[in-house]
Amino acid sequence: MTGALARIAVTVGESAGIGPELLVRLAQRECAAQLVAIADPEVLIQAADALELALALTPFDPDAAIVPHRPGHLFVQASPLAAPVQFGRLDVANAAAVIAMLAAAADGAERGVFDAVVTAPVQKSILADAGFAFSGHTEFFADRVGREVVMLLAAGELRVALATTHLPLRAVPDAIRADRLERTIRILHADLRGKFSIADPRILVLGLNPHAGEGGHLGREEIDVIIPVLERLRGEGLNLRGPLPADTAFLPRELATCDAVLAMYHDQGLPVLKHAGFGHAVNITLGLPYIRTSVDHGTALDLAGRGVADAGSLFAATDLAIDLAARRRASMQP
């Protein structure tokens, strides 16, 4: 893509949830990029009317020049729904449209139409009810490009990556394999450099077990898997600390020494991250050939249509996508 401005695709997610009103609120802001909503236009108008906010929609032309965002306006790549939306009430008839909008965003990013993709929340349960094997946005985009990816969440300067994502707790130890852990660390290291412009990323790696295994007395994953991987990668020059006990790794003195924390499983790292910045944190998928960010929350069906949903995380996800796109463009300059 050419030009000074980035073009950012923003998917509406589950249209019965808070996604439509979040996009309407996003449209009201100043934004140093072109925003393209991937949604059913009628749902955006329905949300704007509920919020009593002005919203002008323009059909998106991928061959047109990139133009700056105007508050109160959105370009829209239409992704029609099969049934009318009632905010707060899921309809399995619209599940296929959710998958279609994600596919459209991914396709546009893969073809270079979009500099980045920002996703509003989806409802996994309704997608499962419709027969889609969908475990999450991260896994969807990974499957699309046939690459291993890493989930990273950021709240300000705190960044937490995950060695495993949406797994039952009993399945986690078997998933902590040397080959997978090494690939995860390499992806995290590479994208902290390439996407975040950190020249020598400092990564703090958590142990799996309490007290990082207590020398093997509380589990051997640290001794048998994690430590050998870290030692091998340190030998290549990667700046790695650990494995550290998770219960003390998030103390300020420890976080001051790192650029990212690698947690072994979802609920080991993310409760701390979300405590630090819930509603304003951002989910980033590392390892993709394009930039993808997302909100840190779900569809909030109980809030949908009431005009009280906090759009802070979508704002933060969009701002970060624009920043990362600018960094990427700068790195490609001769």
TILOLUM-55960 format. One line per 2 residues: number of its first residue (from 1); for each residue z, y, x of N, C-alpha, C, CB. Coordinates in steps of 0.2 Angstrom, whole numbers. Glycine has a CB too. Layout:
<drenmis>
NUM> Z/Y/X/Z/Y/X/Z/Y/X/Z/Y/X; ...;
</drenmis>
This chain:
<drenmis>
1> 0/-6/4/0/0/0/0/6/4/6/0/-5; -3/12/2/-3/18/5/1/23/2/-10/20/7;
3> 2/29/5/5/34/2/12/35/4/5/34/-6; 15/41/3/22/42/5/27/39/0/23/50/5;
5> 25/38/-6/30/36/-11/30/29/-12/29/40/-18; 35/26/-14/36/18/-15/34/18/-23/42/15/-13;
7> 32/12/-25/31/10/-32/36/4/-33/24/8/-33; 40/5/-38/46/0/-39/45/-3/-46/53/4/-38;
9> 45/-9/-46/45/-13/-53/52/-14/-55/41/-19/-52; 53/-13/-61/60/-14/-64/59/-18/-70/64/-7/-65;
11> 62/-24/-70/61/-29/-75/67/-28/-80/61/-36/-73; 66/-28/-87/71/-27/-92/76/-32/-93/68/-25/-98;
13> 74/-38/-90/79/-44/-91/79/-46/-98/86/-42/-89; 85/-49/-100/86/-51/-107/86/-45/-112/93/-55/-108;
15> 81/-44/-116/80/-38/-120/85/-38/-126/73/-39/-124; 89/-43/-127/94/-42/-132/101/-40/-129/96/-49/-136;
17> 101/-39/-122/107/-37/-119/106/-30/-117/108/-41/-112; 110/-28/-112/110/-21/-110/104/-18/-106/117/-19/-107;
19> 100/-23/-104/94/-21/-100/90/-15/-102/90/-27/-99; 88/-15/-109/84/-10/-111/87/-3/-110/82/-11/-118;
21> 94/-2/-112/97/4/-112/98/6/-105/103/4/-116; 99/1/-100/100/3/-93/93/6/-90/102/-3/-89;
23> 88/3/-92/81/6/-90/80/13/-93/76/1/-92; 82/14/-99/81/21/-102/86/26/-99/83/20/-110;
25> 92/24/-97/96/28/-93/93/30/-86/103/26/-92; 90/24/-83/87/25/-76/81/30/-77/85/18/-74;
27> 78/30/-82/72/34/-83/74/42/-83/68/32/-89; 80/43/-85/82/50/-86/84/53/-79/88/51/-90;
29> 84/49/-74/86/52/-67/81/54/-63/90/46/-63; 82/59/-58/78/60/-53/77/54/-49/80/66/-49;
31> 71/53/-46/70/47/-42/64/48/-38/68/41/-47; 65/46/-31/60/48/-26/55/42/-25/63/49/-19;
33> 52/40/-31/48/34/-31/44/34/-38/51/27/-30; 39/30/-39/36/28/-45/39/22/-48/28/27/-45;
35> 42/23/-54/45/17/-57/41/14/-63/52/20/-61; 40/8/-62/36/4/-67/40/-1/-71/30/1/-64;
37> 42/0/-77/46/-5/-81/41/-11/-83/49/-1/-87; 44/-17/-82/40/-23/-85/45/-25/-91/40/-28/-79;
39> 42/-24/-97/46/-24/-103/41/-24/-109/51/-19/-103; 44/-26/-115/40/-24/-121/42/-17/-122/43/-29/-127;
41> 36/-13/-123/37/-6/-124/41/-4/-130/31/-2/-125; 41/-8/-136/44/-7/-142/52/-7/-141/42/-12/-147;
43> 54/-12/-136/61/-13/-135/64/-6/-132/62/-19/-131; 60/-4/-127/62/2/-123/63/8/-128/57/4/-118;
45> 58/9/-133/58/14/-138/64/13/-142/52/15/-142; 66/7/-144/71/5/-148/78/7/-145/71/-2/-150;
47> 78/6/-139/84/7/-135/85/15/-134/84/4/-128; 80/18/-133/80/26/-132/82/29/-139/73/28/-130;
49> 80/26/-144/82/29/-151/89/28/-152/78/26/-156; 92/22/-150/99/20/-151/103/25/-147/100/13/-149;
51> 100/27/-141/104/31/-136/103/39/-138/102/30/-129; 98/40/-142/96/47/-144/94/51/-137/102/51/-147;
53> 90/47/-133/87/50/-127/79/50/-128/89/46/-121; 76/55/-125/69/56/-125/66/51/-120/67/63/-124;
55> 61/47/-122/57/43/-117/50/43/-119/61/36/-117; 46/45/-114/39/44/-115/36/38/-110/35/51/-112;
57> 32/34/-113/29/28/-110/22/29/-108/31/22/-114; 20/27/-102/13/27/-101/11/20/-98/11/32/-95;
59> 5/17/-101/3/11/-98/2/11/-91/-3/8/-102; 4/6/-87/3/6/-80/-4/3/-78/9/1/-77;
61> -7/7/-74/-13/5/-71/-12/4/-63/-19/11/-72; -12/-2/-61/-11/-4/-54/-16/-1/-49/-11/-11/-53;
63> -22/1/-52/-27/4/-47/-26/12/-47/-34/2/-50; -22/15/-51/-21/22/-51/-17/24/-45/-18/25/-57;
65> -17/30/-43/-13/33/-37/-5/33/-39/-15/40/-35; -1/32/-34/6/32/-35/8/39/-36/10/29/-29;
67> 12/40/-41/14/47/-43/22/47/-43/11/50/-50; 25/53/-42/32/53/-43/35/52/-50/34/60/-40;
69> 41/50/-50/44/49/-56/46/55/-59/50/44/-55; 45/56/-66/47/61/-70/53/59/-74/41/64/-74;
71> 58/63/-74/64/61/-79/62/61/-86/70/66/-78; 64/56/-89/62/55/-96/55/51/-97/61/62/-99;
73> 53/49/-92/46/45/-92/46/39/-89/41/50/-90; 43/34/-91/42/27/-88/35/25/-88/47/22/-90;
75> 32/23/-83/26/18/-83/28/11/-85/22/18/-76; 24/8/-89/26/2/-92/20/-3/-91/28/2/-100;
77> 22/-9/-88/18/-15/-88/20/-19/-94/17/-19/-81; 16/-20/-99/19/-23/-105/20/-30/-104/14/-21/-111;
79> 26/-33/-107/27/-40/-107/30/-41/-114/32/-42/-101; 25/-43/-119/27/-43/-126/32/-48/-127/21/-44/-130;
81> 36/-47/-132/41/-52/-135/38/-56/-141/48/-49/-137; 40/-62/-142/38/-66/-148/41/-64/-154/39/-73/-146;
83> 47/-61/-154/51/-59/-160/54/-53/-159/56/-65/-161; 56/-49/-165/59/-43/-164/66/-44/-161/60/-39/-171;
85> 69/-39/-158/75/-39/-154/80/-36/-159/75/-35/-148; 86/-39/-159/92/-37/-162/97/-37/-156/95/-41/-168;
87> 99/-31/-154/104/-30/-148/110/-34/-150/105/-23/-147; 112/-38/-145/118/-42/-145/117/-49/-148/123/-39/-149;
89> 111/-51/-150/109/-57/-153/103/-61/-149/108/-57/-160; 105/-66/-146/100/-70/-142/95/-73/-147/103/-75/-137;
91> 88/-74/-145/83/-77/-148/79/-81/-144/79/-72/-152; 80/-88/-144/76/-92/-140/69/-91/-140/78/-100/-142;
93> 66/-88/-145/59/-87/-146/56/-82/-140/57/-84/-152; 61/-78/-138/59/-73/-133/60/-75/-125/63/-67/-134;
95> 63/-82/-125/64/-84/-118/58/-84/-113/67/-91/-118; 52/-86/-116/46/-86/-112/44/-80/-109/41/-90/-116;
97> 46/-74/-113/44/-68/-111/48/-65/-105/45/-63/-117; 54/-68/-105/58/-66/-99/55/-69/-93/66/-69/-100;
99> 54/-75/-93/50/-79/-87/44/-75/-86/49/-86/-89; 40/-73/-91/34/-70/-90/34/-63/-86/30/-69/-96;
101> 40/-59/-88/41/-53/-85/43/-54/-77/46/-49/-88; 47/-59/-76/49/-60/-69/42/-62/-65/54/-66/-68;
103> 38/-67/-68/32/-69/-64/28/-63/-63/29/-74/-69; 27/-58/-68/23/-52/-67/25/-48/-61/22/-48/-73;
105> 32/-47/-61/35/-43/-56/34/-46/-49/42/-42/-57; 35/-53/-48/34/-56/-42/26/-56/-40/36/-64/-43;
107> 22/-57/-45/15/-57/-43/13/-50/-41/11/-59/-50; 15/-45/-44/13/-38/-41/16/-37/-34/16/-33/-46;
109> 22/-39/-33/25/-38/-26/21/-42/-21/32/-40/-26; 19/-49/-23/16/-53/-18/9/-50/-17/15/-60/-21;
111> 6/-47/-21/-1/-44/-20/-1/-37/-17/-5/-44/-27; 5/-34/-16/6/-27/-14/6/-22/-19/1/-26/-8;
113> 5/-23/-25/5/-18/-30/12/-14/-30/4/-21/-37; 17/-18/-30/24/-15/-30/27/-16/-23/29/-19/-35;
115> 31/-10/-21/34/-11/-14/41/-14/-15/36/-3/-12; 43/-15/-21/50/-18/-22/50/-20/-29/56/-14/-20;
117> 55/-25/-31/56/-27/-37/64/-26/-38/54/-35/-39; 66/-23/-44/73/-22/-46/73/-26/-53/75/-15/-47;
119> 79/-30/-53/79/-34/-59/86/-32/-63/79/-42/-58; 85/-31/-70/91/-31/-74/93/-38/-76/89/-27/-81;
121> 99/-39/-79/101/-46/-80/98/-50/-85/109/-46/-82; 97/-57/-84/95/-61/-89/101/-66/-91/89/-66/-85;
123> 99/-69/-96/104/-74/-99/102/-81/-98/105/-73/-107; 105/-84/-93/103/-91/-91/103/-96/-97/107/-93/-85;
125> 108/-95/-101/109/-100/-106/103/-101/-111/116/-99/-110; 101/-95/-113/95/-95/-118/89/-98/-114/94/-88/-121;
127> 88/-96/-108/82/-99/-104/83/-107/-104/82/-96/-97; 89/-109/-103/90/-117/-103/89/-120/-110/97/-118/-101;
129> 91/-116/-115/90/-118/-122/83/-119/-123/93/-114/-127; 79/-115/-120/71/-115/-121/68/-120/-117/68/-108/-120;
131> 72/-123/-112/69/-128/-108/66/-126/-101/63/-131/-112; 68/-120/-99/66/-118/-93/72/-120/-88/66/-110/-93;
133> 70/-123/-82/74/-125/-77/75/-118/-73/71/-130/-72; 80/-114/-75/81/-108/-72/89/-107/-70/79/-102/-76;
135> 90/-107/-63/97/-107/-61/99/-100/-59/99/-112/-55; 94/-95/-58/96/-88/-57/89/-85/-54/101/-88/-51;
137> 90/-78/-54/84/-74/-51/83/-76/-44/86/-67/-51; 88/-77/-40/87/-78/-33/83/-85/-32/94/-79/-29;
139> 85/-90/-36/81/-96/-35/74/-96/-38/85/-102/-39; 73/-92/-43/66/-91/-46/62/-88/-41/67/-86/-52;
141> 64/-82/-38/59/-79/-33/58/-83/-27/62/-72/-31; 63/-87/-25/62/-92/-19/57/-97/-21/69/-95/-17;
143> 57/-100/-27/53/-105/-29/46/-102/-29/54/-108/-35; 45/-96/-31/38/-93/-31/35/-93/-25/39/-86/-34;
145> 39/-91/-19/35/-90/-13/36/-96/-8/38/-84/-9; 40/-101/-11/41/-107/-7/45/-106/0/34/-110/-5;
147> 50/-102/-1/54/-100/5/61/-101/4/52/-93/8; 65/-103/9/72/-102/8/74/-95/8/76/-106/14;
149> 79/-93/4/81/-86/4/89/-86/4/79/-83/-3; 92/-80/5/99/-79/5/101/-74/1/101/-77/13;
151> 106/-75/-3/109/-70/-8/114/-66/-4/112/-73/-14; 113/-59/-4/117/-54/-1/119/-49/-6/114/-51/5;
153> 126/-48/-7/128/-42/-11/131/-37/-7/133/-45/-16; 130/-31/-9/132/-25/-5/135/-20/-10/126/-22/-1;
155> 141/-18/-7/145/-12/-11/147/-7/-5/151/-15/-15; 143/-2/-5/144/3/1/142/-1/7/151/5/1;
157> 147/0/12/146/-3/18/148/-11/19/150/0/24; 151/-13/13/153/-20/13/147/-24/11/159/-21/8;
159> 145/-29/15/139/-34/13/142/-41/14/133/-33/18; 141/-45/9/143/-52/8/137/-56/7/149/-53/3;
161> 135/-61/11/130/-66/10/133/-72/9/125/-66/16; 129/-77/6/131/-83/3/128/-89/7/131/-84/-4;
163> 131/-94/9/128/-100/12/126/-105/7/133/-103/17; 129/-105/1/127/-108/-5/128/-103/-11/131/-115/-6;
165> 124/-105/-16/124/-100/-22/127/-103/-28/117/-97/-23; 123/-105/-33/125/-107/-39/126/-115/-40/120/-105/-45;
167> 131/-117/-36/133/-124/-36/140/-125/-39/133/-127/-29; 141/-131/-42/148/-133/-44/152/-134/-38/148/-140/-48;
169> 158/-132/-38/163/-132/-32/163/-139/-29/170/-130/-34; 163/-144/-32/163/-151/-29/157/-152/-25/164/-156/-35;
171> 151/-149/-26/145/-150/-23/144/-146/-16/139/-149/-27; 149/-141/-16/148/-136/-10/149/-140/-3/153/-131/-10;
173> 154/-144/-2/155/-147/5/148/-150/7/161/-151/5; 145/-154/3/139/-158/5/133/-154/6/138/-163/-1;
175> 134/-147/3/128/-143/4/129/-139/11/128/-138/-1; 135/-139/14/136/-135/20/133/-140/26/143/-133/21;
177> 127/-140/27/124/-144/32/121/-140/38/118/-148/29; 121/-143/44/120/-139/50/113/-135/49/120/-143/56;
179> 108/-139/47/101/-136/46/101/-130/41/96/-141/45; 104/-131/36/104/-126/31/108/-120/33/107/-128/24;
181> 114/-121/36/118/-116/38/114/-112/44/125/-118/41; 111/-115/48/107/-112/53/102/-107/51/104/-117/58;
183> 98/-110/46/92/-106/43/95/-100/39/88/-111/38; 101/-101/36/104/-95/32/106/-90/37/110/-98/28;
185> 109/-92/42/111/-87/47/105/-83/50/115/-90/53; 100/-87/52/94/-84/55/91/-79/50/89/-89/56;
187> 90/-81/43/87/-76/38/92/-70/38/87/-80/31; 98/-71/37/103/-65/37/102/-61/43/110/-67/36;
189> 102/-63/49/101/-59/55/94/-56/55/102/-64/61; 89/-59/53/82/-56/53/82/-50/48/77/-61/52;
191> 85/-51/42/84/-46/37/89/-40/38/84/-49/30; 94/-41/41/99/-36/43/95/-31/48/105/-38/46;
193> 91/-35/53/87/-31/57/81/-28/54/85/-35/63; 77/-32/51/71/-30/48/71/-25/42/67/-35/46;
195> 76/-27/37/76/-23/31/81/-17/31/78/-28/25; 87/-19/35/92/-14/35/92/-10/42/99/-17/34;
197> 88/-11/46/87/-8/53/93/-8/57/85/0/51; 97/-13/57/103/-14/61/100/-18/67/109/-18/57;
199> 100/-15/73/97/-18/79/101/-24/81/98/-13/85; 107/-24/81/111/-30/84/116/-32/78/114/-29/91;
201> 114/-36/73/119/-37/68/125/-41/70/115/-40/62; 131/-38/67/137/-42/69/139/-46/62/143/-37/71;
203> 139/-52/63/140/-56/57/146/-60/57/134/-61/56; 151/-59/52/157/-63/52/156/-69/48/163/-58/50;
205> 158/-75/50/156/-81/46/163/-84/44/152/-86/51; 164/-85/38/170/-88/35/170/-96/36/171/-86/28;
207> 176/-99/36/176/-106/36/176/-108/29/183/-108/39; 175/-115/28/175/-117/21/182/-119/18/171/-124/21;
209> 186/-121/22/193/-124/20/198/-118/21/194/-130/24; 204/-119/18/209/-115/19/211/-115/27/216/-117/15;
211> 213/-109/29/214/-108/36/209/-110/41/221/-112/38; 202/-110/38/197/-112/42/198/-119/45/195/-108/48;
213> 201/-124/40/202/-131/42/208/-132/46/196/-133/46; 212/-127/48/218/-129/52/217/-134/57/223/-131/47;
215> 212/-133/62/211/-138/67/209/-145/65/216/-138/71; 206/-146/59/204/-152/56/209/-155/51/203/-157/62;
217> 215/-152/51/220/-155/46/219/-153/39/227/-152/48; 215/-148/38/213/-146/31/206/-147/29/216/-139/29;
219> 202/-151/33/195/-152/32/192/-152/39/192/-147/27; 186/-155/40/183/-155/46/176/-152/46/181/-163/48;
221> 174/-149/40/168/-145/40/167/-140/46/166/-142/33; 172/-136/47/172/-131/53/170/-135/59/179/-128/53;
223> 174/-140/61/173/-144/67/166/-147/68/179/-149/68; 164/-151/62/159/-155/63/152/-151/61/159/-160/58;
225> 152/-145/58/146/-142/56/146/-135/58/145/-142/48; 151/-131/56/150/-123/56/151/-121/64/156/-120/52;
227> 156/-124/67/157/-122/74/151/-123/79/163/-125/77; 148/-129/78/142/-131/82/136/-127/81/140/-138/81;
229> 135/-125/75/130/-120/73/131/-114/76/129/-120/65; 137/-111/75/138/-104/78/138/-104/86/145/-102/76;
231> 140/-109/89/140/-109/96/132/-110/98/143/-115/99; 128/-114/95/121/-114/97/118/-107/96/118/-120/92;
233> 119/-104/90/116/-98/89/118/-92/94/116/-96/82; 125/-92/95/127/-88/100/124/-88/107/135/-89/101;
235> 122/-94/108/118/-96/115/111/-92/115/118/-103/116; 109/-91/109/102/-87/108/103/-80/108/99/-90/102;
237> 110/-78/108/111/-70/108/113/-67/101/105/-67/110; 114/-72/96/116/-69/90/123/-67/90/115/-74/84;
239> 125/-61/87/132/-59/87/136/-61/81/132/-51/87; 139/-67/82/143/-71/77/150/-71/79/139/-78/76;
241> 154/-70/74/161/-72/74/163/-77/69/166/-65/73; 168/-81/71/170/-86/66/170/-93/69/167/-85/60;
243> 172/-98/64/173/-97/57/181/-94/56/173/-103/53; 181/-89/52/188/-86/51/190/-88/44/187/-78/51;
245> 197/-88/43/200/-90/37/198/-84/32/207/-90/37; 196/-87/26/193/-82/21/199/-77/18/190/-85/15;
247> 205/-79/19/210/-75/16/212/-69/20/217/-80/15; 210/-69/26/211/-63/30/205/-60/33/216/-65/36;
249> 199/-63/32/193/-60/35/191/-53/32/188/-65/34; 194/-52/25/192/-46/22/197/-40/23/191/-47/15;
251> 201/-41/28/206/-36/30/202/-30/33/211/-38/34; 203/-24/32/199/-18/35/198/-19/42/203/-12/34;
253> 203/-21/46/202/-22/53/196/-27/55/208/-24/57; 196/-32/51/191/-37/52/184/-34/50/192/-44/49;
255> 184/-31/44/177/-28/42/174/-23/46/178/-26/35; 179/-19/50/177/-14/54/173/-17/60/182/-10/57;
257> 173/-23/61/170/-26/67/163/-30/65/174/-31/70; 161/-29/59/155/-33/57/150/-29/52/157/-39/53;
259> 144/-31/52/139/-28/47/138/-32/41/133/-27/51; 140/-38/41/140/-43/35/145/-49/36/133/-45/34;
261> 147/-51/30/151/-57/30/147/-63/27/158/-56/26; 147/-69/30/144/-74/27/149/-79/24/140/-78/32;
263> 149/-79/18/154/-84/14/151/-91/13/156/-81/7; 155/-96/13/152/-102/12/150/-104/5/157/-108/14;
265> 153/-101/0/151/-102/-7/152/-96/-12/155/-108/-10; 150/-96/-18/149/-90/-22/156/-87/-23/147/-93/-29;
267> 161/-91/-25/167/-88/-27/172/-87/-21/171/-92/-33; 170/-88/-15/174/-87/-9/173/-79/-7/172/-91/-4;
269> 167/-77/-8/165/-70/-6/164/-65/-11/159/-70/-1; 162/-67/-17/160/-62/-22/166/-59/-25/155/-65/-26;
271> 171/-62/-26/177/-59/-30/179/-53/-26/183/-63/-31; 179/-53/-19/181/-47/-15/176/-42/-16/182/-49/-8;
273> 170/-44/-15/164/-39/-15/164/-35/-22/157/-42/-14; 165/-39/-28/165/-36/-34/171/-32/-36/164/-41/-40;
275> 177/-34/-33/183/-30/-33/182/-23/-30/189/-33/-30; 178/-23/-24/177/-17/-20/172/-12/-24/174/-19/-13;
277> 167/-15/-28/162/-11/-30/159/-13/-37/157/-10/-25; 163/-17/-41/159/-19/-47/156/-14/-51/164/-24/-51;
279> 150/-15/-54/147/-10/-58/143/-5/-54/152/-6/-62; 144/-5/-47/140/-1/-42/137/-5/-36/144/5/-40;
281> 138/-12/-37/136/-16/-31/129/-18/-33/141/-22/-30; 126/-21/-27/119/-23/-28/118/-30/-25/114/-18/-24;
283> 114/-34/-28/112/-40/-26/105/-40/-23/112/-45/-32; 104/-42/-17/98/-42/-13/96/-49/-11/99/-37/-7;
285> 90/-51/-12/87/-57/-10/84/-56/-3/82/-60/-15; 87/-60/2/84/-59/9/80/-65/10/90/-60/14;
287> 75/-64/14/70/-70/16/64/-70/12/73/-76/14; 63/-65/7/57/-64/3/52/-60/7/58/-61/-4;
289> 46/-61/6/41/-56/9/40/-49/6/34/-59/9; 45/-48/1/45/-41/-2/52/-40/-3/41/-41/-8;
291> 54/-34/-5/61/-32/-7/62/-33/-14/62/-24/-5; 68/-36/-15/71/-38/-22/78/-36/-22/69/-45/-24;
293> 80/-32/-27/87/-30/-28/88/-31/-35/88/-23/-26; 95/-32/-37/97/-33/-44/104/-30/-45/97/-40/-45;
295> 106/-30/-51/112/-28/-53/117/-33/-52/112/-26/-61; 124/-31/-52/129/-36/-50/133/-39/-56/134/-32/-46;
297> 130/-38/-62/133/-40/-68/128/-44/-73/136/-34/-72; 131/-46/-79/127/-50/-83/124/-45/-89/131/-55/-86;
299> 122/-49/-94/119/-45/-100/123/-42/-104/115/-50/-104; 130/-43/-104/135/-39/-108/132/-39/-116/136/-32/-105;
301> 131/-44/-119/129/-44/-126/133/-40/-130/128/-51/-128; 140/-41/-129/145/-37/-133/144/-30/-133/152/-39/-131;
303> 141/-27/-128/140/-20/-127/133/-18/-129/141/-18/-120; 129/-22/-130/122/-20/-131/121/-16/-137/117/-27/-131;
305> 117/-11/-136/115/-7/-142/120/-2/-144/114/-11/-148; 126/-2/-141/132/3/-142/131/9/-138/138/-1/-141;
307> 127/9/-133/127/16/-129/133/17/-124/126/21/-133; 136/11/-123/142/12/-118/141/9/-112/148/10/-122;
309> 136/5/-111/135/1/-104/134/6/-98/129/-3/-105; 138/4/-93/137/8/-87/131/6/-83/144/7/-82;
311> 127/11/-81/121/9/-78/121/10/-70/115/14/-80; 127/11/-68/128/12/-61/125/7/-56/136/13/-59;
313> 126/1/-58/123/-4/-53/116/-4/-53/126/-11/-56; 112/-3/-59/105/-2/-59/103/4/-55/102/-2/-66;
315> 107/9/-56/105/15/-51/106/13/-44/110/21/-53; 111/10/-42/112/8/-35/107/3/-33/119/5/-34;
317> 105/-2/-37/100/-6/-35/93/-3/-34/99/-12/-40; 91/2/-38/85/5/-38/85/10/-31/84/10/-44;
319> 91/13/-30/91/18/-24/90/14/-18/98/22/-24; 94/8/-18/93/4/-12/86/1/-11/98/-2/-12;
321> 83/-1/-16/76/-3/-16/72/2/-13/73/-6/-23; 72/8/-15/68/14/-13/70/15/-5/70/20/-17;
323> 76/15/-3/78/16/4/75/10/8/86/16/4; 76/4/6/73/-2/10/65/-1/10/75/-8/7;
325> 62/1/5/55/2/5/53/7/10/52/3/-2; 57/13/10/55/18/15/56/15/22/60/24/14;
327> 61/11/23/62/9/30/57/4/32/69/5/30; 54/0/27/49/-5/28/43/-1/30/48/-9/23;
329> 41/4/26/35/8/28/36/12/35/34/14/22; 42/14/36/42/17/43/41/12/48/49/21/43;
331> 44/6/48/43/1/53/36/-1/54/47/-5/51; 31/0/49/24/-2/49/20/4/52/22/-4/42;
333> 23/10/53/19/15/55/17/14/63/23/22/55; 11/16/65/9/15/72/13/19/76/1/16/73;
</drenmis>
